[in-house]
């Protein structure tokens, strides 16, 4: 799907199309269970995270702004909160701060992103408009979709996709609003199975 086609979509379909950027198998790097992240969503854009720092520990300045924007493009806000609202960038920061290999990859990836933004548009990535940002990121996403990533930027973007998905779908909003998770509730009765084809 081209950027022109994405621009012509309604808000809901546009969000689905933008999520092509984030379509990836979830390979959680979190050194613990997802339950430690379940309650990270609070209100507005400043989540009171359980198990997450309130400020980034590894990414600073322009790198932090680029990371937040990439996560926002992977899972944007529309009728439901997006990746930034649910604390996914803080989740990525936490994971990367504990993993030296991820630190090397993300430093290289963000350096490339900054250089590519300057080369193409003469401005920092976070200051580009959405079409310009997608113009840089879509080739990385397309390369990943075609098979195993080959370049450092492709490896970096795959890690961003995976970790954004991890952070988002282990948040309360991701689990309950997007995935329809109904756990942690008390049932007055347990409904019986409506199917009778089971083999004992």
C-alpha positions as CSV (number, residue, x, y, z in Angstrom):
1,X,0.0,0.0,0.0
2,X,1.4,3.4,-1.0
3,X,1.5,6.5,1.1
4,X,-1.1,8.1,-1.3
5,X,-3.4,5.1,-0.7
6,X,-3.0,5.4,3.1
7,X,-3.8,9.2,2.9
8,X,-7.2,8.5,1.2
9,X,-8.4,6.1,3.9
10,X,-10.8,7.0,6.7
11,X,-9.4,7.3,10.3
12,X,-10.1,3.7,11.3
13,X,-8.8,2.1,8.2
14,X,-5.8,4.5,8.2
15,X,-4.9,3.2,11.6
16,X,-5.0,-0.3,10.3
17,X,-2.9,0.6,7.3
18,X,-0.3,2.4,9.4
19,X,-0.2,-0.7,11.6
20,X,1.4,-2.4,8.6
21,X,4.5,-0.7,9.9
22,X,4.1,-2.6,13.2
23,X,3.0,-6.0,11.8
24,X,5.4,-8.4,13.4
25,X,5.5,-11.4,15.6
26,X,5.7,-10.4,19.2
27,X,9.1,-11.5,20.6
28,X,9.0,-10.1,24.1
29,X,12.4,-8.9,25.5
30,X,10.9,-8.0,28.9
31,X,12.8,-9.8,31.6
32,X,9.7,-10.9,33.5
33,X,6.0,-11.6,33.0
34,X,3.6,-9.4,31.1
35,X,1.6,-9.0,34.3
36,X,4.2,-6.5,35.5
37,X,3.2,-4.2,32.7
38,X,-0.6,-4.8,32.7
39,X,-1.6,-1.6,34.6
40,X,0.7,0.8,32.8
41,X,-2.1,2.9,31.2
42,X,-3.5,5.8,33.3
43,X,-4.9,8.8,31.5
44,X,-3.9,11.3,28.8
45,X,-0.4,10.9,27.6
46,X,1.5,10.4,30.9
47,X,1.0,6.9,32.0
48,X,1.5,5.9,35.6
49,X,3.3,2.7,34.8
50,X,3.5,-0.4,37.0
51,X,7.1,-1.6,36.8
52,X,8.2,1.2,34.4
53,X,10.2,4.3,35.2
54,X,8.3,7.6,34.7
55,X,11.1,9.0,32.6
56,X,13.4,7.4,30.1
57,X,16.6,6.0,31.5
58,X,18.6,5.3,28.3
59,X,17.2,7.5,25.5
60,X,17.7,11.2,25.8
61,X,16.9,14.4,23.9
62,X,16.5,13.9,20.1
63,X,16.9,10.2,20.4
64,X,13.9,10.0,22.8
65,X,11.8,12.2,20.5
66,X,12.6,10.0,17.5
67,X,11.8,6.8,19.3
68,X,8.5,8.2,20.6
69,X,7.5,9.2,17.1
70,X,8.5,5.9,15.5
71,X,6.4,4.1,18.1
72,X,3.5,6.5,17.5
73,X,3.7,5.7,13.7
74,X,3.7,2.0,14.4
75,X,0.6,2.1,16.6
76,X,-1.0,5.5,16.2
77,X,-3.8,7.0,18.3
78,X,-7.3,7.2,16.7
79,X,-10.5,6.2,18.5
80,X,-8.4,4.3,21.0
81,X,-5.0,5.3,22.6
82,X,-1.8,4.7,20.7
83,X,1.6,3.4,21.6
84,X,2.7,6.6,23.2
85,X,-0.4,6.9,25.3
86,X,0.1,3.4,26.8
87,X,3.7,3.9,27.7
88,X,5.2,1.7,25.0
89,X,8.2,4.0,24.5
90,X,9.0,3.8,28.2
91,X,8.8,0.0,27.9
92,X,11.2,0.1,25.0
93,X,13.6,2.3,27.0
94,X,13.5,0.0,30.0
95,X,14.2,-3.1,27.8
96,X,17.0,-1.4,25.9
97,X,18.6,0.0,29.1
98,X,19.1,-3.6,30.3
99,X,20.5,-5.1,27.1
100,X,23.9,-4.0,25.7
101,X,23.2,-5.6,22.3
102,X,19.9,-3.7,22.0
103,X,21.7,-0.5,23.0
104,X,24.2,-0.9,20.2
105,X,21.5,-1.6,17.7
106,X,19.2,1.3,18.8
107,X,22.1,3.8,18.8
108,X,23.1,2.8,15.3
109,X,19.5,2.8,14.1
110,X,18.6,6.2,15.5
111,X,21.9,7.6,14.2
112,X,20.9,6.4,10.7
113,X,17.4,7.8,11.1
114,X,18.7,11.2,12.1
115,X,21.2,11.2,9.1
116,X,18.6,10.0,6.6
117,X,16.1,12.7,7.8
118,X,18.8,15.4,7.4
119,X,19.9,14.0,4.0
120,X,16.4,13.8,2.5
121,X,14.6,16.7,4.2
122,X,17.2,18.8,6.0
123,X,15.3,18.6,9.3
124,X,15.3,16.3,12.3
125,X,13.0,13.2,12.0
126,X,10.7,14.4,14.8
127,X,10.0,17.6,12.9
128,X,9.1,16.0,9.6
129,X,5.5,15.7,8.6
130,X,3.9,12.2,8.7
131,X,4.3,11.6,5.0
132,X,8.0,12.3,5.1
133,X,8.5,10.1,8.2
134,X,6.6,7.3,6.5
135,X,8.7,7.7,3.3
136,X,11.7,6.9,5.4
137,X,10.2,4.0,7.4
138,X,8.1,2.2,4.8
139,X,11.0,0.8,2.8
140,X,12.3,-0.7,6.1
141,X,8.9,-2.2,6.8
142,X,8.6,-3.6,3.3
143,X,12.1,-5.1,3.5
144,X,11.1,-6.9,6.8
145,X,7.9,-8.1,5.2
146,X,9.8,-9.7,2.3
147,X,12.0,-11.7,4.6
148,X,14.9,-11.6,7.1
149,X,16.2,-8.0,7.6
150,X,19.6,-7.5,6.1
151,X,20.8,-4.0,7.1
152,X,21.3,-2.3,10.4
153,X,18.3,0.1,9.8
154,X,16.1,-2.9,9.0
155,X,17.2,-4.8,12.2
156,X,16.6,-1.6,14.2
157,X,13.1,-1.1,12.8
158,X,12.2,-4.8,13.4
159,X,13.2,-4.4,17.0
160,X,11.1,-1.2,17.2
161,X,8.1,-3.0,15.8
162,X,8.5,-6.0,18.1
163,X,9.1,-3.9,21.3
164,X,6.3,-1.4,20.5
165,X,3.9,-4.3,20.1
166,X,5.1,-5.9,23.3
167,X,4.7,-2.6,25.2
168,X,1.3,-1.8,23.7
169,X,-0.3,-5.3,24.0
170,X,0.8,-5.8,27.5
171,X,-0.8,-2.6,28.6
172,X,-4.3,-2.4,29.9
173,X,-5.5,-0.5,26.8
174,X,-3.9,-2.9,24.4
175,X,-5.2,-6.0,26.1
176,X,-8.8,-4.8,26.9
177,X,-9.7,-2.4,24.1
178,X,-7.7,-3.8,21.1
179,X,-7.6,-7.5,22.0
180,X,-10.8,-7.6,23.9
181,X,-9.3,-9.4,26.9
182,X,-11.9,-10.0,29.6
183,X,-9.8,-11.4,32.3
184,X,-9.5,-10.2,35.9
185,X,-13.3,-10.2,36.3
186,X,-15.6,-12.2,38.6
187,X,-18.2,-14.3,36.9
188,X,-21.5,-15.1,38.6
189,X,-21.8,-18.3,36.6
190,X,-19.7,-20.2,34.1
191,X,-21.6,-20.6,30.8
192,X,-21.7,-24.1,29.4
193,X,-20.3,-25.0,26.0
194,X,-22.8,-24.5,23.2
195,X,-21.2,-27.1,21.0
196,X,-21.9,-30.8,21.3
197,X,-19.3,-32.3,19.0
198,X,-16.7,-32.8,21.6
199,X,-15.1,-36.3,21.8
200,X,-14.6,-37.5,25.4
